[in-house]
Amino acid sequence: MKINVKKGAIDKTAADAIILTMFQEEKELPADVAAIDARCGGIIGEVIKNGDISGKPSQVSVVYIKGKVPAKRIVLVGLGKRNEINPEKIREAFARAMQSLRNLNVKEAATVIDFSIMPNAKDKLIQAIAEGASLGLYQYNNYKTVGLEDVREIKQLNIVAGEKDYLLIDAEIKKAKIITDAVCMVRDLVSSPANDMTPSIMAINAMEITTRRNISCRILNREKMAEFGMNALLGVAAGSCEEPKFIILEYWGGKKSVAPIVLVGKGLTFDSGGISIKPAEKMDEMKSDMSGGAAVLGALAAAADLKLRQNIIGLIPATENMPSGTALKPGDIVKSYSGKTIEIVNTDAEGRLILADALTYAWKYKPAAIIDLATLTGACIIALGDDVIGMLGNDEGLKRQIAEAAKA
């Protein structure tokens, strides 16, 4: 979906639908909503009075206005209580509004940004609206062959802006598009089946993100990894006929003298558990065991497109973990890239093996920080649930920054 910024007034904008926001438990309508309500003979006020919508978070109500304004319909979406507003509630609200419009087969929608929602964070407000609208419409239909005629898409969202705010909105929308494009790329990679997302194909995707970007990419093959002594990674790869790849991405957006941040992403393109094989139930989900590596690809792409003044290195050890006559066995001992020996007790503990070699390699850069992203254990979900991720580290300041960024 395209997001365009257009100069004009929302009550004079032609579209299949106009999205307007409202807060919960506020008697007075926001200025833009009140203006359209007046032109429509108070129909919005009637809808609210009748209890069709109260402004609760992500609550949606569609109002048909019968030619009173150029738009065919109005979509009211609730943001919850004003004193509880944050960017995530805005994302969720616009995601739900856009999904509702897609269900109605709407092709083009429009909205206006009410800066009173977050007057001290206009940039975050604009980005949250664009992120919610775009990511809420994400679909993965790459392999769909049945029911394609029922797939619906919204083609365009127009953000109507006055002369004063046009440049700010346009600039922030462009930033948001870079971020959402990177997120959708990562979602596509993670959703791909393992037969179409092998280590070699993941390496090809890494090479592709360097196109027209200030990113360099180097791929180490099995022979080069053996020369370096990355036997923990090669041990995990030993059971698969798919060639392992060690992906190295470099983005130098700052001064070369400044120590880089190294992002290390687990790239298990399929994890059967190896000889310590997993139960068959839900093993299909193990195609997503490379999502840490995919996130690193997305982060590097976004950083380069945003032209961040940071030096960022991405390292992705990519392999499968499969059982075979050549696979690692419980009781085997391997020597890692660091020179330390590791006894294999359970071959389904493969993530820490491939990451051990990658984390050791990260020290070559004398980094300011190393951030390791991995689907490392299902026990994390048992401990923490589905809504948060686990974080361990030895730098309290860095952990606090990451937690604050995650919350935002």
Buried (B, 14 or more C-beta within 10 A) or exposed (E): BEBEBEEBEBBEBEBBBBBBBBBBEEEEBBEBBEBBBBBBEEBBBEBBEEEBBEBEBBBBBBBEBEEBBBBBBBBBBBBBBEEEBBBBBBBBBBBBBBBBBBEBEBBBBBBBBBBEBBEEBBBBBBBBBBBBBBBBBBEEEEEEEEEEEEEBEBEBBBBBBEEEBBEBBBEBBBBBBBBBBBBBBBBBBBBBEBEEBBBBBBBEBBBEBBEEBEBEBEBBBBEEBEEBBBBBBBBBBBBBEBBBBBBBBBBBBBEEEEEBBBBBBBBBBBBBBBBBBBEEEEBEEBBBBBBBBBBBBBBBBBBBBBEEEBBBBBBBBBBBBBBEEEBBEEEBEBBBBBEEEBEBEEBBBBBBBBBBBBBBBBEEBEBBBBBBBBBBBEEBEEEEEEEEEEEEBEEEEBEEEBEEEEEE
